[in-house]
Amino acid sequence: MDMDREQSEKQYLLGLLTQKKKDERRLAELIDEIELWKKRLALAKDHGREDLISAAEGHLAELELAILDMKGKIAMLNRDISVARGEVADAHIDAERGMSRAETDALVQHLGQAAGTAEPDPLDFDAQKKAEQRSIKREIEDIEGDMALDALRKKLEGGE
């Protein structure tokens, strides 16, 4: 099952990488297209064609927005790719150890609670109450031990 997850994560990552490559190619095309339209705008200005100047400026504005949009999309893909790479690594580790990270975390939490060393689940009110009771019991035992030690010291000091 964990191998299926690993393969699934790899396929997802491959899809993201493929989409990023397509988007980078499209971005390069948009940049080339802007250069072309800048030349067209210059020609329209040289010939004093206000109708063509207006059309070229409008198209340049649209292209600039498309470029900004594509750069944002690529940035989001880079973030998603980074996360997906981590998921692939996690899936590989899960496959090697035979249990998922969530299962491992739950096991560690359960063992810690059983040993009294872990924080209880904040939504498990019974576990919180038991942990609080254990903490109070330890505190009382510490105080009682200190009191007994003080009494013993006084008794020994009085006997000398």
N, C-alpha and C positions, 0 to 999 in steps of 0.2 A: 504494500500500500504506500509506504514512504517513497519507494522508487517511482510510483505513479505520480506522486506529488512533485518529486524532483524533476521528472520529465515535463510535467505540466508547467512548472516554474520556468524551466529552460525554454519551452515553447513560447510562453508569455514574453520572456526577455527577448527572444529572437524576433517576435512581432514588434516589440518596441524599437529594437535596433533597426529593423527594416523600415519602419515608419519614419524614424529619425533620418535615415539616409535619404528617403524620398523627400522629406521636408527640407533637408539641406540642399538637395538638387533644385527644388522649387524656389528656395530662397535665392540661390545663385541665378536662376532664370529671371526672377523679379528684379534683381540688382542689374542684370544685363538689360532688361527691358527699361528700367529707369534711365540708364545711359542713352539708350536709343531715343526715348521721349525727350530727354534734355537736348539732344541734337535737333530733334524736330522742333522743339520750342525755340531754339536759337534761330533755325531757318525761318520759322514763322515771324519772329521778331525782325530778322533781316529784311523780310519782304513786306513788313508792316501789315500782316494779316491778323487783325484783332480776333476774328472768329476762330482761326487756328491757334492763336496764342491762348485764348480762353479754353479751348478744348484740350490743348496740350497740358496746361496748368491743372485742369480738372483731373485729367488722367494721371498726371504725376502725383497729385494728392492721393488719389485712390491707390496707386502703387506704393506710396510711402506707408499708408495705413496697412496694406497687405503685408509689407515687409515687417512692420512692427508686430502684426498679428502672428506672422510666421516665426519671428524670433521668440515671441512669448510661448508659442506652441513647442518650439524646440527646447526652450528652457524647462518647460513642464515635462517634456519627454526625458530630458537629462535627469531630472529629479526622480521620475518614475523608474528609469533605468537603474539608477543608484539603489533604489529600494528593491527592485527586482533582483539585482545581483546579490543583495543581502539575503533575500528569500531563497535564492538558489543555493547559496552557501548553507543556510539554515536547514533546508530540505536535505542536502547532502549529509550534514551532520546527523540529522534525525534518522536518516536511513542507516547510517553506520551504527548508531547506538540502539536502534530498534524501537525508539519511542519519540514522540514529538516533544518539542520544547515545552508546550503547555502541559503535557503529561509529566515531564521531568520536573517542571516548576511546581506542579500540584503535589508530586511525590515528596519533593524537598520541603514544601510547606507543611505537608501532613507529618512528616518525620520530625520537623522542627517543633511543631505543636505538641506532638507526642512527647518529645524530650523537654518541652517547656522553654525552648530557646527562640521560637519564632513568633512573630506578631500574628495574631489571629486575623482571619479574613474580616475586613471591616463590615461586611454584610452578614456575617454569622454572629448574631448577638449571643447565642449560647456559648460559643467558643470565646467570645470577648469576656463574658461574665466569668467563665471558668478561669481564663488567664488572669483576670483581675483578682479573683479569689486566691489563686496560687501566689500571686504577687503580694497580696496582703498577708497571706499565711507566712510567706518567707520573711516579710518585714517584721511580723510579730515574733517569729522564731528568733530573728536576729536581735530584737530588743530584749526578749526573755533571756537569750544567751548572754548578752551584755550585762543584764541585771544580775544574773547568777554569777558571772565572772567578777563583777564589782563586789557582790556579797562575799565571795570566797576571798578576795583580796583583803577586804575589811577584817574578815575572820582571821586571816593569816597575820595581818598587821597587829591585831589585838593580841594574838598568841605569842608574839615575839617578845 
